[in-house]
Amino acid sequence: MNPEILSGGVWQEQSEEFIKRLGQLDGVRLPAERRYQNRENWRERQIETSVIDKIRSMF
């Protein structure tokens, strides 16, 4: 099924509006939404030294 044919050629506009409305519903979380939000957060993070040591021991 081709969404472009089924939508009458306006699939892009319809899907963007659908996703926008879907994201406004309570309890709905879109795939990768948290990942995109986390990419915008560039604050410094504290990582326990035991975790860093464990990662380094793997190499």
Secondary structure, DSSP 8 states (H G I E B T S, - for coil): --HHHHTTS-HHHHHHHHHHHHHTSTT---TTHHHHHHHH--------HHHHHHHHHT-
